[in-house]
């Protein structure tokens, strides 16, 4: 059974940003206090917000391109 979160609720609006913030804080603390595997976990945790920002930033850029400028279409297909 799946549970749906209703739009406009606190968890719907702030759930992902809070999770990314907690992950970032964990990564920063792991980098400061740990060695070995903790450094690798820190890299993953601190890199996650960067990947999320790139994903949504690139999606915003590519969603505004006109249909004729898609690089995946060949001229022979048109």
Beta strands, then each sheet from edge to edge (+ up, - down):
end
